Structures are given as structure tokens and as C-alpha cells.
Amino acid sequence: MFPLLTRTVLSLVGFVVVVVFGKSSPSCPSGQFLFRDRQCVLCHPTCSECTGHELFHCSACGVDEDGVERFLYLGHCVTHCPRSLYADRGISTCLPCLQNCELCTDASICAKCQDNYKLQSGRCQMTSCGKGQVQDPDTGECVDCETGCKTCSTENRAVCNSCNEGYFLFSSSSTCLSCLPGYFLNGEKCVKQCPQQTFGDTSGWRCQPCHSSCLSCRDPGPSDCELCQGGVAPVGGQCPGFTCSPDTTLMCEPEFAQCVIFPAVAALALHLRTALHVSKDGSCVERCPSGSFSNSVLGVCESCAPNCQLCADSSDNCVSCSKHGLTPFLHEGKCWSECPDGFFESEEGLCDPCEAPCHTCDGAGSQCLSCSDGYFLRVRHAD
């Protein structure tokens, strides 16, 4: 039998082949595959072993020629595995996490569960369904109620028990209906214009109540009045503790608020000279109380945004949040119920940034819960 001879040549289609001469059936070395039973062709540079020269023909992975560790996934050698899979470095392959797990570092412990599941002892357990959903009694999956339903029957998701904002329950058919475009829901009626002491909320197309001091308003806050009780115009959007007649102006003169017959310009000049402000209760104060800010142009104290303890220059520029409210954490001038991804809740009530490359973290910037793309979460096990 003649010895097997080989010679390396460059093919016309742009990949390297090793031409094999001799009568024996050749076998190709690692990193090559047998082409047409006679030529050894180099695999794609990302593959360790392959069945063809394309990048999706990989059959085994490892460290590529650039020193990058790769893992086998659907015929590709990838640098990081998709969600619900983890990188097994022993066999350089992407393997599945536990059932219903979204992020994991090995096959036995989950770091983050898929939607509608909660993490318990490293495993994912079914939670109650989200808003507008009900659990299918046959499959156990969460399915959406009919459009407009806030809650619905487990036997028939088309049977509504309560409705979302902008819808009302039509009792005879147990369905949630909405008003025509341009109409607001007021009780169980659709109206073109909301009645006094209410305003048209276009976010849910429903008539919502004004603040108790307003006769008409544009929003629900105490600084959103358009007309006060008795037909009196508001001051800086607020109705004071007492009202002035149409031919007078509310002003600080100089230590307490009075209704004075002054032109508007003179009243404004007096506000600026005395540096006093009319508070919500109609009294004159040098500093606006907590939950309000100084409008130096109008000479009044205007309310901060809800749950904002201190604000500066405008109602939506918060510098401190109420620690007892529903949104106690300050982030970019707003009060949040929980900090967004990339930040964690500090003891001072601030949203502090996580350390790179954490995507989410807890307690300190370096305590990662999940990582940015291209990074893996390393779970430390107790000895």
C-alpha cells in the first residue's frame, strides 16, 4: 500500500483545502472536514470541528484562533449563550437552564425566572397571573382576559368581573365597553364635556374629580384650578383659604394676605419687594412649606408633584421624595417606586448606579443580580 500524501492548495471559492493523494480512505485532522471524499477543507475560524465550511456548520467549539472562548449553539460557535441557556465550559456547549428559568450559570440553580414565575430556593415556581390575565385551568398558563377586562372568570376569560381605566362594565353581558373617541366616561354615561368639579382625563377618557378647592380645573392638583368657588379667579392656579371679589387682588400687605384694590402690576411689584408668598391656606410666608415651591413671579407657593417632599423652581423638579409615599426613590428629578435597571435603592432614598458591567444590582453597586450583554453572572457557592 502506498503512503498517503497531502498538499495544501487554495480553492477557487475562497477556502483552504488539503488535497489527498493515494488509495486509502482519508480522515481529516481537527479543524478540517472531508469534502467530496477526497479533500480536507478548513472549518470556519469560529469552529473547532465542523461538517462544512460555513459558520453555521460547527459541530464542536472551543477557544478560537483569536483566543476567544466559544460555545456550541444550533451549529454556531457563539461567545455567550442565549437566555434560558448557560455556557458549559467543560464541553464548550450551551445547555438548557432549569424549566421556566431565564438566567442561570449551571443546570442546578436559577438566577432569574421567566415572566409569571418566582424564584424560590434556586427554582422557578408559578406565581399568580398578572393584571388582565387569568390562569388556564387546563395548561396552567396565564392567558389574557378580553379587551378592557381588569379581572375575568377562570372558566371563561370573556366574562369580565371588573374593567380597566376608560371602560365600564355592561352588566347584562358581563363585558367591558368604552366610550366613542372624544367622549369621557362619567359614572356609567359617556359625555362630551365633564361636569363642574371634574375634568376630562385623556389618559383614561374618564371624568376625574378636581381638588376640593376648585370649581373647575385642568388636572387634579390644588394648583390646577381654572375657577374657584363663587366664580373667583385662582392665584397661580390655587384657590386661597378665602376668596376675593373680582375687582380686588390677593396680595401680601405686608405680613398677611389681603384683598386689595390694586392693578395687577402694582400687586406684582409688592410681591417682589416684600419677598413674601401666599401659601395654600391664604397666609403670607417667607418660605414655602414642605411639598411646595416658591413661584417668585406670581408670589405664591405652588405644590410639588405627588410624593415629592421638596422641589425647586417647578413642580416636576424634585430634590427629595417622601419616604412614606408610594414612590420614595429619587432619580433624575422624579420620584420612583423602584429604581430602573442599572440603579439600586440606597438608604438615603436615592437611585445610585450599579457598577459596570452589572445590568441590575442590589444593596451595593457591585452586588450584581444580572449582567450586561457579553458578561456572565458568577454565583459564589458556600464552602
C-alpha positions as CSV (number, residue, x, y, z in Angstrom):
1,M,0.0,0.0,0.0
2,F,1.3,3.4,-1.0
3,P,1.8,6.0,1.8
4,L,-0.8,8.8,1.9
5,L,0.5,12.1,0.6
6,T,-1.1,15.6,1.2
7,R,-0.6,19.0,-0.3
8,T,-2.3,22.3,0.7
9,V,-3.8,24.5,-2.0
10,L,-6.2,27.5,-2.2
11,S,-9.6,26.7,-3.9
12,L,-11.4,29.0,-6.3
13,V,-14.3,29.5,-3.8
14,G,-12.0,31.1,-1.2
15,F,-11.5,28.4,1.4
16,V,-8.4,26.3,2.1
17,V,-8.4,22.7,1.1
18,V,-5.9,19.9,1.7
19,V,-5.7,17.7,-1.5
20,V,-5.3,14.0,-0.5
21,F,-3.5,11.5,-2.9
22,G,-3.4,7.8,-2.5
23,K,-5.8,4.9,-2.4
24,S,-6.6,4.9,1.3
25,S,-9.8,6.5,2.6
26,P,-8.5,9.7,4.3
27,S,-9.5,11.1,7.6
28,C,-9.1,14.9,8.2
29,P,-7.3,16.4,11.2
30,S,-9.0,18.6,13.8
31,G,-10.4,21.8,12.4
32,Q,-11.0,20.3,8.9
33,F,-13.7,18.3,7.2
34,L,-13.7,15.9,4.3
35,F,-15.0,17.4,1.1
36,R,-16.3,15.1,-1.6
37,D,-14.4,12.1,-0.1
38,R,-11.0,13.4,-1.2
39,Q,-10.2,16.9,0.1
40,C,-9.7,18.1,3.7
41,V,-11.2,21.6,3.9
42,L,-10.6,24.0,6.8
43,C,-13.6,24.8,9.1
44,H,-14.8,28.3,9.6
45,P,-12.4,30.1,12.0
46,T,-15.0,30.1,14.9
47,C,-15.4,26.2,14.8
48,S,-13.2,23.6,16.4
49,E,-14.9,20.8,14.4
50,C,-17.4,21.1,11.6
51,T,-19.4,19.4,8.9
52,G,-18.9,22.2,6.3
53,H,-17.0,25.4,5.8
54,E,-19.8,27.9,6.8
55,L,-20.1,29.4,10.3
56,F,-23.3,27.5,10.9
57,H,-21.7,24.1,10.2
58,C,-19.9,23.8,13.5
59,S,-20.1,20.5,15.4
60,A,-17.8,21.4,18.3
61,C,-16.4,24.6,19.8
62,G,-13.5,25.7,22.0
63,V,-11.1,28.6,22.0
64,D,-10.8,30.1,18.6
65,E,-7.7,31.4,16.8
66,D,-8.1,34.8,18.5
67,G,-8.2,33.3,22.0
68,V,-11.9,33.8,22.4
69,E,-13.9,31.0,24.2
70,R,-16.9,29.9,22.2
71,F,-19.8,27.6,22.9
72,L,-21.9,25.4,20.5
73,Y,-25.4,26.6,19.8
74,L,-27.6,25.4,16.9
75,G,-24.5,24.8,14.7
76,H,-22.8,28.1,15.6
77,C,-19.9,28.7,18.0
78,V,-21.1,31.8,20.0
79,T,-19.3,33.9,22.6
80,H,-22.2,33.8,25.0
81,C,-25.3,31.7,25.3
82,P,-28.9,33.0,24.7
83,R,-31.3,33.4,27.6
84,S,-32.6,30.2,29.2
85,L,-29.3,28.5,28.4
86,Y,-25.9,28.5,30.2
87,A,-22.3,28.0,28.9
88,D,-20.9,24.6,30.0
89,R,-17.1,25.2,29.8
90,G,-16.4,21.5,30.2
91,I,-17.9,20.6,26.8
92,S,-18.0,24.2,25.3
93,T,-21.7,23.9,24.7
94,C,-24.9,25.9,25.5
95,L,-27.1,23.8,27.7
96,P,-30.6,24.5,29.0
97,C,-31.3,26.0,32.4
98,L,-34.0,24.6,34.7
99,Q,-37.5,24.7,33.4
100,N,-39.0,28.3,33.3
101,C,-35.6,29.8,34.2
102,E,-34.4,32.8,32.2
103,L,-30.9,33.3,33.6
104,C,-28.6,30.7,35.2
105,T,-24.9,29.7,35.5
106,D,-25.4,26.0,35.7
107,A,-28.1,23.3,35.4
108,S,-29.0,23.2,39.1
109,I,-29.5,26.8,40.2
110,C,-31.6,29.6,38.6
111,A,-30.7,33.3,39.0
112,K,-33.8,34.8,37.3
113,C,-37.1,33.3,36.3
114,Q,-39.3,33.9,33.3
115,D,-42.4,36.1,33.5
116,N,-45.2,34.7,35.7
117,Y,-42.7,32.7,37.8
118,K,-40.9,33.5,41.0
119,L,-37.5,32.3,42.3
120,Q,-37.7,30.0,45.3
121,S,-34.7,28.0,46.5
122,G,-33.0,28.3,43.2
123,R,-36.0,27.0,41.2
124,C,-38.9,28.8,39.4
125,Q,-42.4,28.4,40.9
126,M,-45.6,29.6,39.2
127,T,-46.9,32.9,40.6
128,S,-50.4,34.4,40.3
129,C,-51.1,35.8,36.9
130,G,-50.6,39.5,36.1
131,K,-53.2,42.2,35.7
132,G,-55.7,41.4,33.0
133,Q,-54.8,37.7,33.0
134,V,-56.2,34.5,34.3
135,Q,-54.7,31.1,34.7
136,D,-55.9,28.5,32.2
137,P,-57.2,25.5,34.2
138,D,-56.0,23.0,31.6
139,T,-52.5,24.2,30.8
140,G,-51.7,26.3,33.9
141,E,-50.5,29.1,31.7
142,C,-51.5,32.8,32.1
143,V,-53.8,33.9,29.3
144,D,-55.2,37.5,28.7
145,C,-58.7,38.4,29.5
146,E,-60.9,40.0,26.8
147,T,-60.0,43.6,25.8
148,G,-60.9,46.1,28.6
149,C,-61.2,43.5,31.3
150,K,-59.2,44.1,34.5
151,T,-60.3,40.8,36.0
152,C,-62.2,37.9,34.4
153,S,-63.6,34.5,35.1
154,T,-61.3,31.5,35.2
155,E,-64.0,29.4,33.4
156,N,-64.4,31.9,30.5
157,R,-62.0,34.8,30.0
158,A,-64.6,36.7,28.0
159,V,-66.7,37.1,31.2
160,C,-65.4,40.3,32.9
161,N,-65.7,40.9,36.6
162,S,-64.1,44.4,36.6
163,C,-62.8,46.8,33.9
164,N,-59.6,48.8,33.1
165,E,-59.5,52.6,33.1
166,G,-61.6,54.0,30.3
167,Y,-64.0,51.1,30.3
168,F,-67.2,50.4,32.2
169,L,-68.9,47.1,33.0
170,F,-72.1,46.4,31.0
171,S,-73.9,44.2,33.5
172,S,-76.3,42.4,31.1
173,S,-73.4,40.8,29.1
174,S,-70.5,41.0,31.6
175,T,-68.4,42.8,29.0
176,C,-66.3,45.9,29.3
177,L,-67.2,48.7,27.0
178,S,-65.6,52.1,26.2
179,C,-66.9,55.5,25.0
180,L,-66.6,56.7,21.5
181,P,-63.5,58.7,20.6
182,G,-63.7,62.2,22.1
183,Y,-66.2,61.2,24.8
184,F,-65.4,60.8,28.5
185,L,-66.9,58.2,30.9
186,N,-68.8,59.9,33.8
187,G,-70.2,57.2,36.0
188,E,-71.9,54.9,33.5
189,K,-72.6,57.6,30.9
190,C,-70.5,58.9,28.0
191,V,-70.3,62.7,27.9
192,K,-68.7,65.2,25.5
193,Q,-67.8,67.6,28.4
194,C,-67.2,66.7,32.0
195,P,-69.4,68.5,34.6
196,Q,-68.3,71.1,37.2
197,Q,-65.7,70.0,39.8
198,T,-64.4,67.3,37.4
199,F,-62.0,67.4,34.4
200,G,-61.6,65.2,31.3
201,D,-58.6,62.9,31.8
202,T,-57.5,61.9,28.3
203,S,-55.2,59.2,29.6
204,G,-58.2,57.0,30.5
205,W,-61.0,59.1,28.9
206,R,-62.8,59.4,32.2
207,C,-64.2,62.4,34.2
208,Q,-61.9,62.7,37.3
209,P,-62.6,64.9,40.4
210,C,-60.9,68.3,40.8
211,H,-59.2,69.3,44.0
212,S,-61.9,70.2,46.6
213,S,-61.0,73.9,46.4
214,C,-61.7,74.2,42.6
215,L,-65.0,74.8,40.8
216,S,-63.3,73.8,37.5
217,C,-59.8,72.6,36.8
218,R,-57.4,71.1,34.2
219,D,-55.8,68.5,36.5
220,P,-56.4,67.0,40.0
221,G,-53.8,69.0,41.9
222,P,-54.5,72.0,44.2
223,S,-52.5,74.2,41.8
224,D,-54.6,73.2,38.8
225,C,-57.7,75.3,39.4
226,E,-59.2,77.3,36.5
227,L,-62.1,78.7,38.6
228,C,-62.7,78.9,42.3
229,Q,-65.9,78.5,44.3
230,G,-68.0,81.6,43.8
231,G,-66.6,82.2,40.4
232,V,-63.4,83.8,41.7
233,A,-60.2,83.5,39.6
234,P,-57.4,81.5,41.2
235,V,-53.9,82.8,42.1
236,G,-51.2,80.8,40.4
237,G,-53.7,78.1,39.8
238,Q,-54.6,77.9,43.5
239,C,-57.8,78.9,45.3
240,P,-56.8,80.5,48.6
241,G,-58.4,79.8,52.0
242,F,-60.6,82.9,51.4
243,T,-61.8,84.5,48.2
244,C,-61.5,88.0,46.8
245,S,-64.1,89.8,44.8
246,P,-63.5,90.2,41.0
247,D,-62.3,93.9,41.4
248,T,-59.6,93.1,44.0
249,T,-56.3,91.2,44.1
250,L,-55.0,88.8,46.7
251,M,-51.6,90.0,48.0
252,C,-49.3,90.1,51.0
253,E,-49.6,93.6,52.6
254,P,-47.0,93.3,54.1
255,E,-47.3,90.4,56.6
256,F,-50.6,88.8,55.8
257,A,-52.8,88.2,52.8
258,Q,-55.5,90.8,52.0
259,C,-57.9,91.5,49.1
260,V,-56.6,94.9,47.9
261,I,-57.9,97.1,45.0
262,F,-54.6,97.3,43.1
263,P,-53.8,96.9,39.5
264,A,-52.1,93.6,38.7
265,V,-48.7,95.3,38.0
266,A,-48.6,97.1,41.4
267,A,-49.5,93.8,43.2
268,L,-46.7,92.0,41.4
269,A,-44.2,94.7,42.4
270,L,-45.3,94.5,46.0
271,H,-44.8,90.7,46.0
272,L,-41.2,91.1,44.6
273,R,-40.4,93.9,47.1
274,T,-41.5,92.1,50.3
275,A,-40.3,88.6,49.2
276,L,-43.5,87.1,50.8
277,H,-45.6,84.4,49.3
278,V,-49.2,83.5,49.5
279,S,-49.4,79.9,50.9
280,K,-52.2,77.4,50.1
281,D,-54.2,78.5,53.2
282,G,-54.1,82.2,52.1
283,S,-51.5,83.2,54.7
284,C,-48.2,85.1,53.9
285,V,-44.9,83.2,54.5
286,E,-41.3,83.9,53.8
287,R,-40.5,80.3,52.9
288,C,-42.9,77.9,51.2
289,P,-43.7,74.8,53.3
290,S,-42.6,71.2,52.5
291,G,-44.3,69.8,49.5
292,S,-44.4,73.2,47.7
293,F,-42.0,75.6,45.9
294,S,-41.8,79.4,45.5
295,N,-43.2,80.9,42.3
296,S,-41.4,84.2,42.6
297,V,-43.2,85.7,39.5
298,L,-46.7,85.2,40.9
299,G,-45.7,85.5,44.6
300,V,-47.4,82.2,45.5
301,C,-46.4,78.8,46.9
302,E,-47.3,76.1,44.3
303,S,-47.5,72.4,45.0
304,C,-44.7,69.9,44.1
305,A,-45.5,66.7,42.2
306,P,-47.3,63.9,44.2
307,N,-44.9,62.2,46.7
308,C,-42.3,64.9,46.2
309,Q,-41.2,66.3,49.6
310,L,-39.0,69.1,48.2
311,C,-38.9,70.6,44.7
312,A,-37.1,73.5,43.2
313,D,-38.3,76.1,40.6
314,S,-41.0,73.8,39.2
315,S,-43.4,71.1,40.4
316,D,-41.6,68.3,38.5
317,N,-38.0,69.1,39.5
318,C,-37.9,67.0,42.7
319,V,-34.9,67.1,45.0
320,S,-36.3,64.9,47.8
321,C,-39.0,62.3,47.9
322,S,-41.4,61.4,50.7
323,K,-40.0,58.2,52.4
324,H,-43.5,57.2,53.4
325,G,-45.1,57.6,49.9
326,L,-45.6,55.0,47.2
327,T,-42.6,56.4,45.2
328,P,-39.8,57.0,47.8
329,F,-36.7,56.9,45.5
330,L,-35.3,60.0,43.7
331,H,-33.9,59.6,40.2
332,E,-33.4,62.4,37.7
333,G,-35.7,64.8,39.4
334,K,-38.6,62.3,39.7
335,C,-39.9,60.0,42.5
336,W,-39.9,56.3,41.6
337,S,-41.5,53.3,43.3
338,E,-38.4,51.3,42.4
339,C,-35.2,52.3,40.7
340,P,-34.8,51.5,36.9
341,D,-32.3,48.9,35.6
342,G,-28.7,49.9,36.2
343,F,-29.5,51.5,39.5
344,F,-30.2,50.3,43.1
345,E,-32.2,51.8,46.0
346,S,-29.9,53.4,48.6
347,E,-30.7,54.0,52.3
348,E,-30.7,57.8,51.6
349,G,-33.7,57.3,49.2
350,L,-31.6,57.8,46.0
351,C,-31.2,55.6,42.9
352,D,-27.4,55.0,42.9
353,P,-25.8,53.5,39.7
354,C,-24.7,49.9,39.6
355,E,-21.0,49.2,38.8
356,A,-20.2,48.1,35.3
357,P,-20.8,45.6,33.9
358,C,-23.9,44.9,36.2
359,H,-27.3,45.2,34.4
360,T,-29.2,45.1,37.7
361,C,-27.7,45.1,41.3
362,D,-28.8,45.1,44.9
363,G,-27.6,46.8,48.1
364,A,-24.3,48.0,46.6
365,G,-23.2,48.9,43.1
366,S,-21.0,45.7,42.8
367,Q,-23.6,43.2,44.0
368,C,-24.8,42.1,40.6
369,L,-28.2,40.3,40.1
370,S,-27.7,40.2,36.3
371,C,-25.1,41.3,33.8
372,S,-24.9,43.4,30.6
373,D,-24.7,41.6,27.3
374,G,-21.4,39.8,26.8
375,Y,-20.9,39.1,30.5
376,F,-21.9,36.1,32.7
377,L,-23.0,36.2,36.4
378,R,-20.7,34.1,38.6
379,V,-22.5,32.6,41.5
380,R,-20.3,32.1,44.6
381,H,-21.2,28.8,46.4
382,A,-20.6,28.4,50.1
383,D,-17.7,26.1,51.0
